[in-house]
Amino acid sequence: MRRDFRAAPSWQEPEKREAIEVQLRLITPMFGGGYKSREVDPFMPIRPAAIRGHLRFWWRATAGAQYASAAELYKAETAIWGGAALKEQAAYGRVAIEVFVERQGTPAPYADIAPKATPKEGPLHGYFLFPFQAQQDGTPAAVGRKDAVFRLRLLLDSTLTEVQKTEIRNALKAWIAFGGVGARTRRGCGALKVVGNNATEWLPPETPQKMGEWLRGLLPKQTATQPIALPTLAGVRCGIARGGHDATSVWRELGRFWARFRKGHFKEPYQPMKGAKWGDYRQVLCRLNAQQPPLQLAKPFLGLPIIYQRIKDAKNLCFVGSIEPVDSGRMASPVILKPVALSGGQIVGLIAVLPAQPPRHIQIKQEGKEQARQYAVRFPEKDPVLKELEARGVAAAVMRASELHFGGQWTRIL
């Protein structure tokens, strides 16, 4: 049958979607984030798919406390960001993400970014960058990227409610303040600053009191009586260390603090060349075969895996091996340490501890032994460092250590 082409298809105007647009600049180098591990993609250094993943996480961290079950949370999340198809719910995302790289920045080789450790100062912010150094298998040191500038545009579907749009804005604010781009964002890599005329709309205010109010404003007005056990800002403990206008200087001191905390040197001055005071190594791991479960270890609660490497020319090494969670190979650290840009131009050091599910079971692989052994684990009731800090639990220990390290420069905000 001959077709009739006289009736032309009707033209429909494309739907006009509300846009959120911010211009962002790296204030610390980014590493990784590309299709190859530890590498920045030279053609697409800032990937929309990666930012979508970040925003989903920070949406859960800001909006998640209002849900009492995983099913409710998943339904609300997929209604905005998309997901696997459900019978009563479309699976497509209602937020389109566009990235326009305006300045590619310059390469940042590991050797140029990580300061050389000294007996007096320690590794400083190089402590945060150890995954990017040259590897024993011959893999060369990673090359990051610094000073890149990009525009991020979020296009919001017209079917989103005003409440959902507010939640998206809150997730964006939280990502800029607490997150970043690339790998190791919880240790300050890829930290961001909003530039342009609308910077004050997205950045935290300068005074600590107003900053606390700003952070509380990112949370839902009502929270569930028994919310899901996931990292949310509803239970965060955090404070800031006053800085200046140089992100590297702030990052440098955060690295010094964290290296000191991992050593446990608080009763006396920090001595980078002196051994750690935590009971994990000599009191537990060195006596592993004689220990009765559960093992009382502190450091697995700060993130896993932990690798105790063989140190060249070191004597009396009683344990060399690794600690991992049983269920997966990794547990993200609940502790965030990063430079944060404030709306007035100042950059401060943020130290935050998110509520997180503690590890229950770990597996320990010792050098020279074929099989990993599994153990129940719990936070120690008695530990020399916890005793000095007069703290119980991870969050209390980090907060108290921050007060001691930064002194009058430290302000608790939540």
LUMSE-213493 format. One line per 2 residues: number of its first residue (from 1); their letters; for each residue x, y, z of N, C-alpha, C. Coordinates in steps of 0.2 Angstrom, whole numbers, plus 2048, in hexadecimal, padded with zeros to 3 digits. Example, Ala and Ser with C-alpha at 12.3 -4.5 7.8 and 13.67 -1.06 7.14 Angstrom:
2
1> AS> 842 7E4 827 83E 7EA 827 842 7F0 827 | 840 7F5 823 844 7FB 824 840 800 827
# end
This chain:
414
1> MR> 804 7FA 800 800 800 800 804 806 800 | 802 80B 7FC 806 811 7FB 805 815 802
3> RD> 80A 818 804 80A 81C 80A 808 823 809 | 804 826 80D 802 82D 80C 807 832 811
5> FR> 80B 836 80D 810 83A 811 80D 841 812 | 807 842 810 804 849 810 804 84C 818
7> AA> 803 847 81C 802 849 823 809 849 827 | 80C 84F 828 812 84F 82B 811 84E 833
9> PS> 816 84B 836 815 84A 83D 815 851 841 | 812 851 846 811 857 84A 817 858 84E
11> WQ> 819 85F 84F 820 860 853 81E 862 85A | 822 85F 85E 821 860 865 827 864 868
13> EP> 826 869 86C 82B 86D 86F 82E 869 874 | 835 868 874 838 864 87A 836 867 880
15> EK> 836 863 885 834 865 88C 839 86A 88F | 837 86F 892 83C 874 895 83D 871 89C
17> RE> 843 870 89E 844 86D 8A5 848 873 8A9 | 847 873 8AF 84A 877 8B4 851 875 8B4
19> AI> 856 87A 8B4 85D 878 8B4 860 87B 8BA | 865 877 8BD 869 87A 8C2 870 87A 8C0
21> EV> 874 87F 8C0 87A 880 8BD 87F 883 8C2 | 885 87F 8C3 88A 882 8C7 891 881 8C3
23> QL> 895 886 8C4 89C 886 8C2 8A1 884 8C7 | 8A5 87F 8C6 8A9 87C 8CC 8B0 87C 8CA
25> RL> 8B4 87D 8CF 8BC 87C 8CD 8BF 878 8D3 | 8C4 874 8D0 8C7 870 8D5 8CC 874 8D9
27> IT> 8CC 873 8E0 8D0 876 8E4 8D6 871 8E7 | 8D5 86B 8E6 8DA 866 8E7 8DA 861 8E1
29> PM> 8E0 85E 8DF 8E0 85A 8D9 8DC 854 8DA | 8D9 852 8D4 8D5 84C 8D4 8D9 846 8D1
31> FG> 8D8 840 8D4 8DB 83A 8D1 8D6 835 8CF | 8D7 831 8CA 8D3 82C 8C8 8CC 82F 8C5
33> GG> 8C7 82B 8C5 8C1 82D 8C3 8C0 82B 8BB | 8C5 829 8B8 8C4 827 8B1 8C2 81F 8B0
35> YK> 8C3 81D 8AA 8C1 816 8A9 8C6 811 8AB | 8CC 814 8AC 8D2 810 8AF 8D3 812 8B6
37> SR> 8D4 80D 8BA 8D6 80E 8C1 8DC 813 8C2 | 8DB 818 8C7 8E0 81C 8C8 8E2 822 8C3
39> EV> 8DE 822 8BE 8DF 826 8B8 8DA 82B 8B7 | 8DB 831 8B5 8D6 836 8B3 8D6 836 8AC
41> DP> 8CF 835 8A9 8CE 835 8A2 8D0 83B 89F | 8D5 83B 89A 8D7 841 897 8D2 844 893
43> FM> 8CD 841 890 8C8 844 88C 8C2 846 890 | 8C0 842 895 8BA 844 899 8BC 843 8A1
45> PI> 8C0 848 8A3 8C3 848 8AA 8BD 848 8AF | 8B8 84C 8AE 8B2 84C 8B2 8AC 849 8AF
47> RP> 8AA 843 8B1 8A5 83F 8AE 89E 840 8B1 | 899 841 8AD 892 842 8B0 890 83C 8B4
49> AA> 891 836 8B1 88F 82F 8B5 892 82F 8BC | 898 831 8BD 89B 831 8C3 898 836 8C8
51> IR> 896 83C 8C5 893 841 8C9 88C 83F 8CB | 889 83B 8C7 882 838 8C8 883 834 8CE
53> GH> 888 830 8CE 889 82B 8D4 88A 82F 8DA | 88E 834 8DA 890 838 8E0 889 83B 8E3
55> LR> 885 83E 8DE 87F 842 8E0 87A 83D 8E3 | 87A 837 8E0 875 831 8E3 877 830 8EB
57> FW> 87E 82F 8EC 880 82E 8F3 87E 834 8F7 | 880 83A 8F5 87E 840 8F9 877 841 8FA
59> WR> 873 83F 8F5 86B 83F 8F6 869 83A 8FC | 86C 834 8FC 86B 830 901 86D 832 908
61> AT> 873 836 908 876 839 90E 872 83E 911 | 86E 842 90C 86A 848 90F 863 846 910
63> AG> 860 842 90B 859 841 90B 857 83A 90E | 85D 836 90F 85B 82F 911 859 82E 918
65> AQ> 85A 833 91D 858 832 924 850 832 925 | 84C 834 920 845 834 921 842 82D 91F
67> YA> 846 828 91D 843 822 91B 845 81C 920 | 840 818 921 840 813 926 842 80C 923
69> SA> 842 80C 91D 843 805 91A 847 806 913 | 84B 801 911 84F 801 90B 84A 802 905
71> AE> 844 7FF 906 83F 7FF 900 83D 806 8FF | 83B 809 904 839 810 904 83F 815 901
73> LY> 845 814 903 84A 818 901 84B 816 8F9 | 84B 810 8F7 84D 80E 8F0 847 811 8EC
75> KA> 841 811 8EE 83C 814 8EA 83D 81B 8E9 | 83E 81F 8EE 83F 826 8EE 845 828 8EA
77> ET> 84B 824 8EA 851 825 8E7 850 824 8DF | 84D 81F 8DD 84C 81D 8D6 847 822 8D3
79> AI> 842 825 8D7 83E 82A 8D4 841 830 8D2 | 847 831 8D4 84B 837 8D2 851 835 8CE
81> WG> 855 830 8D0 85B 82F 8CC 85B 829 8C8 | 855 825 8C8 854 81F 8C3 857 819 8C7
83> GA> 855 813 8C4 858 80D 8C6 855 807 8C3 | 855 801 8C5 852 7FB 8C2 84B 7FC 8C2
85> AL> 848 7FA 8BC 840 7FB 8BB 83C 7F7 8C1 | 837 7FA 8C3 832 7F7 8C8 82B 7F8 8C5
87> KE> 827 7F4 8C7 820 7F3 8C4 81C 7FA 8C5 | 81D 7FD 8CA 819 803 8CB 81D 80A 8CB
89> QA> 823 809 8C8 827 80F 8C8 82C 80F 8C2 | 82C 814 8BE 831 815 8B8 838 815 8BB
91> AY> 83C 812 8B7 843 811 8B9 848 817 8B6 | 845 81B 8B2 84A 820 8AF 84B 826 8B4
93> GR> 851 829 8B4 853 82E 8B8 850 835 8B6 | 84E 839 8BB 84B 83F 8B9 84F 845 8BA
95> VA> 856 844 8BA 85B 849 8BB 860 847 8B5 | 861 84C 8B0 866 84B 8AB 86C 84F 8AD
97> IE> 872 84C 8AC 878 850 8AF 87D 851 8A9 | 87F 857 8A8 883 85A 8A3 889 85D 8A6
99> VF> 88F 85B 8A3 895 85E 8A5 899 861 8A0 | 89B 868 8A1 89F 86B 89B 8A5 86D 89E
101> VE> 8AB 86A 89C 8B1 86C 89F 8B4 872 89C | 8B5 877 8A0 8B7 87E 89D 8BE 87F 89D
103> RQ> 8C1 87B 8A2 8C9 87C 8A2 8CB 875 8A4 | 8CF 872 8A0 8D2 86B 8A1 8D6 86A 8A7
105> GT> 8D9 870 8A9 8DE 870 8AF 8E5 86D 8AC | 8E9 86B 8B1 8F0 869 8AF 8F1 862 8B3
107> PA> 8F6 85E 8B0 8F7 858 8B3 8FA 859 8BA | 8F9 855 8BF 8FB 855 8C6 8FF 84E 8C7
109> PY> 905 84D 8C6 908 847 8C7 909 846 8CF | 908 840 8D1 908 83E 8D8 90E 841 8DC
111> AD> 914 841 8D9 91A 844 8DC 91A 84B 8DD | 916 84F 8D9 916 856 8DA 910 858 8DF
113> IA> 90C 853 8E0 906 855 8E5 908 853 8EC | 90A 84D 8EC 90C 84A 8F3 912 84C 8F6
115> PK> 912 850 8FB 919 852 8FE 91D 84C 901 | 923 84D 901 928 848 903 927 848 90B
117> AT> 926 842 90E 926 841 915 92C 843 918 | 92C 846 91E 932 848 922 931 845 929
119> PK> 937 844 92D 936 842 933 932 847 938 | 932 84D 936 92F 852 93B 928 853 939
121> EG> 926 854 932 91F 855 930 91B 84F 92F | 91E 849 92D 91B 844 92B 919 844 923
123> PL> 914 840 921 912 841 91A 90D 846 918 | 90A 84A 91D 906 84F 91B 900 84C 917
125> HG> 8FE 850 912 8F8 84E 90E 8FA 848 909 | 901 847 909 903 841 905 900 83A 908
127> YF> 8FE 83B 90F 8FB 835 912 8F4 833 90F | 8F1 838 90C 8EB 837 908 8EC 834 901
129> LF> 8F2 834 8FF 8F3 833 8F8 8F6 82C 8F6 | 8F7 828 8FC 8FB 822 8FB 8F9 81D 8F5
131> PF> 8F2 81D 8F4 8F0 818 8EE 8F3 81A 8E7 | 8F5 820 8E7 8F7 823 8E0 8FF 823 8DF
133> QA> 903 820 8E4 90A 820 8E3 90C 81A 8DF | 912 819 8DD 914 814 8D9 913 80D 8DD
135> QQ> 911 808 8D9 90F 802 8DC 915 7FD 8DC | 915 7F8 8E0 91B 7F3 8E0 91A 7EF 8DA
137> DG> 915 7EE 8D7 914 7EA 8D1 917 7EE 8CB | 919 7F4 8CB 91C 7F7 8C6 917 7FD 8C3
139> TP> 911 7FD 8C6 90C 802 8C3 90F 809 8C5 | 910 80E 8C1 913 814 8C2 90E 818 8C6
141> AA> 911 81E 8C9 90D 822 8CD 907 825 8C9 | 901 827 8CC 8FC 82A 8C8 8FD 831 8C7
143> VG> 8FA 833 8C2 8FA 83A 8C0 8F3 83D 8C1 | 8F2 842 8C5 8EB 845 8C6 8EA 84B 8C1
145> RK> 8E5 84F 8C3 8E4 855 8BF 8E2 85B 8C4 | 8E5 861 8C3 8E3 866 8C8 8E1 86C 8C4
147> DA> 8DD 871 8C7 8DB 877 8C5 8D6 877 8BF | 8D2 871 8BE 8CD 870 8B9 8C7 874 8BB
149> VF> 8C3 877 8B6 8BD 87B 8B8 8B8 878 8B3 | 8B2 876 8B6 8AD 874 8B2 8A6 876 8B4
151> RL> 8A1 876 8AF 89A 878 8B1 896 872 8B1 | 892 871 8B7 88E 86C 8B8 886 86E 8B7
153> RL> 883 86B 8B3 87C 86D 8B2 877 867 8B3 | 873 868 8B8 86D 863 8B9 867 865 8B6
155> LL> 864 861 8B2 85D 862 8AF 858 85E 8B2 | 853 861 8B5 84E 85E 8BA 848 85D 8B6
157> DS> 845 857 8B6 83F 855 8B3 839 859 8B6 | 835 85B 8B2 82F 85F 8B4 82A 85B 8B9
159> TL> 82B 854 8B9 827 850 8BD 82A 850 8C4 | 82F 852 8C6 832 852 8CC 82E 857 8D1
161> TE> 82D 856 8D7 82A 85A 8DB 82F 85F 8DE | 82C 864 8E1 830 869 8E4 834 866 8EA
163> VQ> 832 862 8EE 835 85E 8F3 83B 85B 8F0 | 83A 857 8EA 840 853 8E7 845 858 8E4
165> KT> 843 85E 8E2 848 863 8DF 84C 865 8E5 | 849 867 8EB 84D 869 8F0 852 864 8F2
167> EI> 850 85D 8F2 854 858 8F4 85A 857 8EF | 859 859 8E9 85E 859 8E4 863 85E 8E5
169> RN> 861 864 8E7 865 86A 8E9 869 868 8EF | 866 865 8F4 86A 864 8FA 86F 85F 8F9
171> AL> 86E 85A 8F5 873 855 8F3 879 858 8EF | 877 85D 8EB 87D 860 8E7 881 864 8EC
173> KA> 87E 868 8F1 881 86C 8F6 886 867 8FA | 883 861 8FC 887 85D 900 88D 85A 8FD
175> WI> 88C 858 8F6 891 856 8F2 897 85B 8F2 | 895 861 8F0 89A 866 8F0 89E 867 8F6
177> AF> 89B 867 8FC 89E 868 902 8A2 862 905 | 89F 85C 904 8A1 856 907 8A5 851 902
179> GG> 8A4 852 8FC 8A6 84D 8F7 8AB 851 8F2 | 8AB 84E 8EC 8B0 851 8E7 8AF 84C 8E1
181> VG> 8B4 84D 8DC 8B5 849 8D6 8BB 844 8D6 | 8BA 83F 8D3 8C0 83A 8D3 8C0 835 8D9
183> AR> 8C6 833 8DB 8C7 82E 8E0 8C9 832 8E6 | 8C8 82E 8EC 8CB 831 8F3 8C8 838 8F4
185> TR> 8C2 839 8F3 8BF 83F 8F4 8BE 840 8FC | 8BD 83A 900 8BC 83B 907 8C3 83D 90A
187> RG> 8C8 83D 906 8CF 83F 909 8D1 845 906 | 8CC 849 903 8CE 850 900 8D0 850 8F9
189> CG> 8D0 84B 8F5 8D2 84B 8EE 8CC 84D 8EA | 8CD 851 8E5 8C8 854 8E1 8C3 858 8E4
191> AL> 8C5 85C 8E9 8C0 860 8ED 8BE 866 8E8 | 8B8 869 8E9 8B5 86E 8E4 8B4 874 8E8
193> KV> 8B4 879 8E4 8B1 880 8E6 8AD 883 8E0 | 8A7 886 8E2 8A3 889 8DD 8A5 890 8DC
195> VG> 8A6 891 8D5 8A8 898 8D3 8A2 89B 8CF | 8A2 8A1 8CF 89D 8A5 8CB 899 8A9 8D0
197> NN> 894 8AC 8CD 88F 8B0 8D0 88B 8AD 8D6 | 889 8A6 8D5 885 8A3 8D9 888 89E 8DE
199> AT> 88F 8A0 8E0 892 89C 8E4 88F 89B 8EB | 88D 8A1 8EE 88A 8A1 8F5 884 89D 8F5
201> EW> 881 89C 8F0 87B 897 8F0 87C 890 8F1 | 882 88E 8F0 884 887 8F0 889 885 8F6
203> LP> 88D 88A 8F8 893 889 8FD 890 88A 904 | 893 887 909 892 888 910 894 88F 912
205> PE> 890 892 917 892 899 919 898 899 91D | 89B 89F 91F 8A1 89F 922 8A1 89E 929
207> TP> 89C 8A0 92D 89D 89F 934 89B 898 936 | 89E 895 93B 89C 88E 93D 895 88D 93F
209> QK> 892 892 943 88B 891 945 886 891 93F | 887 896 93A 883 895 934 885 88F 930
211> MG> 88B 88D 930 88D 887 92C 889 881 92F | 888 880 935 885 87B 939 87D 87B 936
213> EW> 87A 881 936 873 882 934 873 880 92D | 878 882 929 877 881 922 877 879 921
215> LR> 87B 875 924 87C 86E 924 875 86B 926 | 873 86D 92C 86C 86B 92E 867 86C 929
217> GL> 867 871 925 862 873 920 862 86E 91A | 867 86A 91A 867 865 914 864 85F 916
219> LP> 861 85E 91C 85E 858 91E 857 859 91E | 853 853 91D 84C 854 91D 849 856 924
221> KQ> 843 859 923 840 85C 929 83E 857 92E | 83C 851 92C 83A 84C 930 83E 846 92E
223> TA> 841 842 933 844 83C 933 841 836 935 | 842 830 933 83F 82A 935 841 829 93C
225> TQ> 83C 826 940 83E 824 947 844 81F 947 | 844 81A 943 849 816 942 84C 816 93B
227> PI> 850 81B 939 852 81B 932 857 815 930 | 858 815 92A 85C 80F 927 863 811 929
229> AL> 867 80B 92B 86E 80C 92D 872 80D 927 | 873 814 925 877 816 91F 87A 81C 921
231> PT> 880 81E 91E 883 824 91F 87F 82A 91D | 87C 82E 922 879 834 920 87B 83A 925
233> LA> 87A 840 922 87C 846 926 878 847 92C | 873 843 92D 86E 844 933 872 842 939
235> GV> 877 83D 939 87B 83B 93F 882 83D 93E | 884 842 93A 88B 844 939 88E 848 93F
237> RC> 894 847 940 898 84B 945 89D 84E 941 | 89D 855 941 8A2 858 93D 8A4 85F 940
239> GI> 8AA 861 93E 8AD 867 940 8B1 86A 93B | 8B4 870 93C 8B8 873 937 8BE 876 93A
241> AR> 8C4 876 937 8CA 879 939 8CB 87F 935 | 8CC 885 938 8CD 88B 934 8D3 88B 930
243> GG> 8D2 88D 92A 8D8 88D 925 8D9 894 922 | 8D8 895 91C 8DA 89B 918 8D7 89B 911
245> HD> 8DB 89D 90C 8D9 89D 905 8DD 898 901 | 8E1 894 904 8E5 88F 901 8E3 888 903
247> AT> 8E0 884 8FE 8DD 87E 8FF 8E3 879 901 | 8E9 879 8FE 8EE 875 8FF 8F1 875 906
249> SV> 8F1 87B 909 8F3 87C 910 8EE 878 914 | 8E8 879 913 8E3 876 917 8E3 86E 917
251> WR> 8E4 86C 911 8E4 865 90F 8EB 862 913 | 8F0 866 912 8F6 864 915 8F6 862 91D
253> EL> 8F2 867 920 8F1 866 928 8EC 861 929 | 8E7 860 925 8E3 85A 926 8E7 853 925
255> GR> 8EB 853 921 8EF 84D 920 8F4 84C 926 | 8F7 851 929 8FB 851 92F 8F6 84E 935
257> FW> 8F0 851 935 8EC 84F 93B 8EA 847 93A | 8E9 845 934 8E6 83E 933 8EC 839 934
259> AR> 8F2 83B 932 8F8 837 933 8F9 836 93A | 8F8 83C 93E 8F9 83C 945 8F4 837 949
261> FR> 8EE 838 946 8E8 834 949 8E9 82D 948 | 8EC 82B 942 8ED 824 941 8F3 821 945
263> KG> 8F7 825 947 8FD 823 94B 8FA 823 953 | 8F5 828 954 8F3 828 95B 8F7 82C 960
265> HF> 8FB 831 95D 8FF 835 961 8FB 83B 964 | 8F9 83B 969 8F5 841 96C 8F7 843 973
267> KE> 8F9 83E 977 8FB 840 97E 902 844 97D | 906 842 978 90C 845 977 90D 848 970
269> PY> 911 84D 96F 912 84F 968 912 84A 962 | 910 84B 95D 910 847 957 917 846 955
271> QP> 919 83F 954 91F 83D 952 91E 838 94C | 91F 83B 946 91E 836 940 922 830 940
273> MK> 928 830 943 92C 82A 942 92B 825 948 | 926 827 94C 925 822 952 91F 81E 950
275> GA> 91F 818 953 91A 813 952 913 815 954 | 90E 812 951 907 813 953 905 811 95A
277> KW> 901 814 95E 8FF 813 965 8F9 80F 965 | 8F5 80E 960 8EF 80A 960 8F0 803 962
279> GD> 8EC 800 965 8ED 7F9 967 8EC 7F4 962 | 8EA 7F6 95C 8E9 7F1 956 8EE 7ED 954
281> YR> 8F4 7F0 954 8FA 7EC 951 8FD 7E7 956 | 900 7EA 95B 904 7E6 960 8FF 7E2 965
283> QV> 8FA 7E5 967 8F6 7E1 96B 8F1 7DC 968 | 8EF 7DD 962 8EB 7D9 95F 8EE 7D5 959
285> LC> 8F0 7D8 953 8F2 7D5 94D 8F9 7D1 94F | 8FD 7D3 953 903 7D0 954 902 7CA 959
287> RL> 8FC 7C9 95C 8FA 7C3 960 8F4 7C0 95D | 8F4 7C0 956 8EE 7BE 953 8EC 7B7 954
289> NA> 8F1 7B2 954 8F0 7AB 955 8ED 7AA 95C | 8EF 7AE 961 8ED 7AD 968 8E6 7B1 96A
291> QQ> 8E4 7B5 965 8DE 7B9 967 8D8 7B5 967 | 8D3 7B6 96B 8CC 7B3 96B 8C8 7B8 968
293> PP> 8C3 7B6 963 8BF 7BB 960 8B9 7BD 965 | 8B6 7C3 964 8B8 7C7 95E 8BE 7CB 960
295> LQ> 8C1 7CD 95A 8C7 7D1 95B 8C5 7D9 95C | 8C9 7DC 961 8C8 7E3 962 8CD 7E7 95F
297> LA> 8CA 7EA 959 8CE 7EE 955 8CB 7F5 953 | 8CF 7FA 953 8CC 801 952 8CC 803 94B
299> KP> 8D1 802 947 8D2 804 941 8CE 802 93B | 8CB 7FB 93C 8C6 7F9 937 8C0 7FE 937
301> FL> 8BF 801 93C 8B9 805 93C 8BA 80C 939 | 8C0 80D 937 8C2 813 933 8C2 812 92B
303> GL> 8C0 80C 929 8C0 80A 922 8C5 804 921 | 8C3 800 91C 8C7 7FA 91A 8C7 7FA 912
305> PI> 8CC 7F7 90F 8D1 7F3 913 8D7 7F7 916 | 8DA 7F3 91A 8E1 7F6 91E 8E6 7F1 91C
307> IY> 8EC 7F4 919 8F1 7F0 917 8F8 7F1 91B | 8FA 7ED 91F 900 7ED 922 906 7EB 91E
309> QR> 90A 7EF 91B 90F 7ED 916 916 7EB 91A | 91A 7E7 916 920 7E6 919 925 7EC 917
311> IK> 928 7EF 91C 92C 7F5 91C 933 7F3 91B | 936 7F5 916 93D 7F3 915 942 7F5 91B
313> DA> 946 7F0 91D 94B 7F1 922 947 7F2 929 | 941 7F1 929 93D 7F2 930 93E 7EB 934
315> KN> 93F 7EC 93A 940 7E6 93E 93A 7E5 943 | 939 7DF 945 934 7DD 94A 92D 7DE 947
317> LC> 92C 7DD 941 925 7DD 93E 922 7D6 940 | 91D 7D7 944 91A 7D1 946 913 7D0 942
319> FV> 911 7D4 93E 90B 7D3 93A 90C 7D7 933 | 90B 7D3 92E 90B 7D6 927 905 7D3 924
321> GS> 901 7D7 921 8FB 7D4 91E 8F5 7D9 91D | 8EF 7D7 91C 8EA 7DC 91A 8E3 7DA 91E
323> IE> 8DF 7DF 91F 8D9 7DE 922 8D3 7E0 91E | 8CE 7DC 91C 8C9 7DE 918 8C2 7DC 91B
325> PV> 8BD 7DF 919 8B6 7DD 91B 8B4 7D6 918 | 8B1 7D2 91B 8AF 7CC 919 8AA 7CC 913
327> DS> 8A5 7D1 913 8A0 7D1 90E 8A3 7D4 907 | 8A8 7D9 908 8AA 7DC 902 8B1 7DE 903
329> GR> 8B5 7E0 8FE 8BC 7E1 8FF 8BD 7E8 901 | 8B8 7EC 903 8B9 7F3 905 8B3 7F6 909
331> MA> 8B5 7FA 90E 8B0 7FD 912 8B2 805 912 | 8AE 809 90F 8B0 810 90F 8B1 813 915
333> SP> 8B6 817 916 8B7 81B 91D 8B1 81F 91E | 8AF 81F 924 8A9 824 926 8AC 82B 928
335> VI> 8B3 82C 927 8B6 832 929 8B8 836 922 | 8B6 83C 922 8B7 841 91D 8BB 846 91F
337> LK> 8C1 847 91B 8C6 84D 91D 8C7 850 916 | 8C5 856 916 8C6 85A 90F 8C6 861 910
339> PV> 8C9 865 90C 8C8 86C 90C 8C1 86E 909 | 8BE 873 90C 8B8 875 90A 8B8 87D 909
341> AL> 8B5 87F 903 8B5 886 901 8AE 889 904 | 8AF 88E 907 8A9 892 90A 8A7 897 906
343> SG> 8A1 89A 907 89E 89F 902 8A2 8A5 902 | 8A6 8A7 908 8A9 8AD 908 8B0 8AD 905
345> GQ> 8B2 8A7 902 8B9 8A6 8FF 8BE 8A2 904 | 8BC 8A2 90A 8C1 89E 90E 8C0 897 90D
347> IV> 8C6 893 90F 8C6 88C 90E 8C8 889 915 | 8C4 884 917 8C5 881 91E 8C6 87A 91D
349> GL> 8C8 877 923 8C9 870 923 8C3 86C 926 | 8C0 868 922 8BA 865 925 8BC 85E 927
351> IA> 8BA 85C 92D 8BB 855 930 8B4 853 932 | 8B1 84E 92F 8AB 84B 930 8AB 844 931
353> VL> 8A6 841 935 8A6 83A 936 89E 838 935 | 89D 834 92F 896 832 92E 894 82C 932
355> PA> 88E 82C 934 88C 825 937 88C 820 931 | 88F 81A 933 890 815 92E 88F 80E 932
357> QP> 88D 809 92E 88D 802 931 894 800 932 | 895 7FE 939 89C 7FC 93A 89D 7F5 938
359> PR> 8A3 7F3 937 8A5 7EC 934 8A4 7E7 93A | 8A1 7E2 938 89F 7DC 93D 8A4 7D6 93C
361> HI> 8A6 7D5 936 8AB 7CF 935 8B0 7D2 930 | 8B6 7D0 932 8BC 7D1 92D 8BF 7CB 92B
363> QI> 8C3 7CB 926 8C8 7C6 924 8CF 7C9 924 | 8D3 7C5 927 8DA 7C7 928 8DF 7C2 924
365> KQ> 8E3 7C5 91F 8E7 7C1 91B 8EE 7C3 91D | 8F2 7BE 920 8F9 7BF 922 8FE 7BD 91D
367> EG> 903 7C1 91D 908 7BF 918 90B 7B8 91A | 90C 7B4 915 90F 7AD 916 909 7A8 917
369> KE> 903 7AA 918 8FE 7A5 919 8F9 7A5 913 | 8F7 79F 911 8F3 79F 90B 8EC 7A1 90C
371> QA> 8E9 79F 911 8E2 7A1 912 8E1 7A7 917 | 8DC 7AB 915 8DA 7B0 91A 8D5 7AD 91F
373> RQ> 8D6 7B0 925 8D1 7AE 92B 8CC 7B3 92C | 8C6 7B1 92E 8C1 7B6 930 8C0 7B6 937
375> YA> 8BE 7BC 939 8BE 7BE 940 8B8 7C3 941 | 8B4 7C2 947 8B0 7C7 949 8B4 7CD 94C
377> VR> 8B1 7D3 94B 8B5 7D9 94D 8B1 7DE 951 | 8B3 7E1 956 8B0 7E6 959 8B4 7EC 95B
379> FP> 8B1 7F2 95C 8B6 7F7 95E 8B8 7F6 965 | 8BE 7F8 967 8C1 7F6 96D 8BE 7FA 973
381> EK> 8BD 7F7 979 8BB 7FA 97E 8C1 7FE 982 | 8C7 7FB 981 8CD 7FF 984 8D2 7FF 97F
383> DP> 8D5 805 97E 8DA 806 979 8DE 80C 97C | 8E5 80C 97B 8E9 811 97E 8E7 818 97B
385> VL> 8E6 818 974 8E4 81E 971 8DD 821 973 | 8D8 81C 974 8D2 81E 976 8D2 821 97D
387> KE> 8D6 81E 981 8D6 820 988 8D9 827 988 | 8DE 829 984 8E1 82F 984 8DC 834 982
389> LE> 8D8 832 97D 8D3 837 97A 8CD 838 97E | 8CC 833 983 8C6 833 987 8C0 832 982
391> AR> 8C0 82D 97E 8BB 82D 979 8B9 825 978 | 8B3 824 976 8B0 81E 975 8AD 81E 96E
393> GV> 8AF 81A 969 8AD 81A 963 8B1 81E 95E | 8B0 81D 957 8B4 820 952 8B2 828 952
395> AA> 8AC 82A 952 8AA 831 951 8AD 835 957 | 8AC 832 95D 8AF 836 963 8B6 837 963
397> AV> 8BA 832 960 8C1 832 960 8C3 837 95B | 8C0 837 955 8C2 83C 950 8C1 843 952
399> MR> 8BB 844 955 8BA 84B 957 8BE 84D 95D | 8C0 849 962 8C4 84B 967 8CB 84C 964
401> AS> 8CD 848 960 8D4 849 95D 8D5 84F 959 | 8CF 851 956 8CF 857 952 8D0 85D 956
403> EL> 8CC 85D 95C 8CD 863 961 8D4 863 964 | 8D7 85E 965 8DE 85E 968 8E3 860 962
405> HF> 8E2 85E 95C 8E7 860 957 8E7 867 955 | 8E0 869 954 8E0 870 951 8DF 875 956
407> GG> 8DD 873 95C 8DD 878 962 8D7 87D 960 | 8D9 884 961 8D5 889 961 8D2 88A 959
409> QW> 8D6 887 955 8D4 888 94E 8CE 883 94C | 8CC 87F 951 8C7 87A 94F 8C0 87C 952
411> TR> 8BA 87B 94E 8B4 87C 950 8AF 877 94E | 8AC 874 953 8A7 86F 952 8A0 872 94F
413> IL> 89E 86F 94A 898 872 947 892 86E 947 | 893 867 948 88D 862 949 890 85D 94D
# end
